[in-house]
Amino acid sequence: MMLGFLNIGGAEFLVIGLAFLLLFGTKGIPDLARGLAKVIRQVRDAGDAVKREIARSADIEDESVREVKRQIEELKDSIERK
């Protein structure tokens, strides 16, 4: 097994795993994993919130553009009638 971008092979991965086991113990690793999962979920939720805000902002801009375009068309029609 080789993680290309990190150049970590199986032996290195095993050493890292053993280091985590020694540092956090068998009871600490599940807590660490839960904490990491919570952080990942919060980051994902924040990213989704940013996407929704951008989409909402774009919708408001589209609405504004449509309104200005409608007003221009009305002005053009009133000028053509004169």
Sequence and secondary structure as in RCSB ss.txt:
>XXXX:A:sequence
MMLGFLNIGGAEFLVIGLAFLLLFGTKGIPDLARGLAKVIRQVRDAGDAVKREIARSADIEDESVREVKRQIEEL
KDSIERK
>XXXX:A:secstr
  BTTTTB HHHHHHHHHHHHHHHHHHHHHHHHHHHHHHHHHHHHHHHHHHHHHHHHHHHHHHHHHHHHHHHHHH
HHHHHH 
